[in-house]
Amino acid sequence: MSEVAHVFDEPQQAVSLNTFSELSKGDPAPFWLFSGVCAIWGLEKAQTTLDLITVSENATFLLKIYGENEGVVRVSQPGYVGGPDAVASEILWLNALHDVDGVSLINPVPTIRGTFVGTVRDRNEVGWTVISTKFVQGTVLEDLDNPAPYYTTIGSWAAKFHDHSRHWKQPRGFRRFNWDISNMVGPSPRWGRWEDADLSEGEHDVCEQALWKAMDVVMKTPRNPETWGLIHADLRPSNIIRDSDGALTVIDFDDAGYSWYLYDYASSLSFIEHMPYAPSLAQSWVSGYESVAGPFDGQQKEVMSALSMIRRLQMLGWTTNHREDALPKELATTQVSGTVECAHRYLEDSQWLLR
């Protein structure tokens, strides 16, 4: 990474957006937030609405002007992943990725001051970081009956992002966090402890055995410019939109940070590794990636498989302190049993998803 880049690991905290806990999808934003957003982007209140889309790491709201979809406003909880400086760095990389041929990305909307990041203060004078992106018309891949045909593209775009990351000179003051093992599944992980999920003693033991097997692989993997760098870290169907012509657009760079490049493979299968169709998605991702970057060797496949197992446990921890409606119902109700199944299969054959 560039010597001017600043990698940090912020003090861990329980993920909480309780300010919005009573809102359901489609509910209007609190007035303090609505007023602040209108001021930052120079919008007329009488012409504007701001309604909740979802609450996950952040709260996202649909921005309409004269009843037409115009943008998406993302509200970050105070201090999360480094505050305004880190969010500004996220937008810097997103804007730089627009130079990559053959990919389509969301477009950030500048504020009336010409920056891309604003701060809105709530009734208690607490500052919330906000950004806005242009609305992308289409369907989130996660909502399609079959997202499999798009996994080749997802894999190829990941490879293009990685190539860009290896060559991009980050500007002075660039600030993003790490996705290393401690932040995924350590004693105080960024999103929650998988051990806090509703597991029996036997299920816990199987998951722990799988974790140790996976960590043994990943901890021996070097961090060098070929293996480690700035990645999207959440390039999966819930963050890709398909328009009516079939064109894809990547959204949501909130999780972008430094990690093993192959962690993007693991994140592409988040929450669905246990589903019957997951192996075909994994193989399509690999095919797409290899079409850009060349074939993986056996050791790389071991690393990506180990990261996938770790990611599965990481996201099980995520479920322990997130709203259940942040996932489709069939996935929300099978995360514990599915994780145990993945652990069993990983212990039997580490590369089972790639067979």
Secondary structure, DSSP 8 states (H G I E B T S, - for coil): --TT-EEE---------GGGTT--TT-B--HHHHHHHHHHHT--GGGEEEEEEEESSEEEEEEEETTEEEEEEEEE-TTGGGHHHHHHHHHHHHHHHTTSTT--B--B---TTS-S-EEEE-TT--EEEEEEEE---SEEGGGSS--GGGHHHHHHHHHHHHHHHHH----TT-EEEB--HHHHHSSS-SS--GGGSS--HHHHHHHHHHHHHHHHHHTTS--STTTEEEE-S--SGGGEEE-TTS-EEE---TT-EEEETTHHHHHHTTTTTTSTTHHHHHHHHHHHHHHHH----HHHHHHHHHHHHHHHHHHHHHHTTS-GGGS-HHHHTTHHHHHHHHHHHHHH-TTGGG-
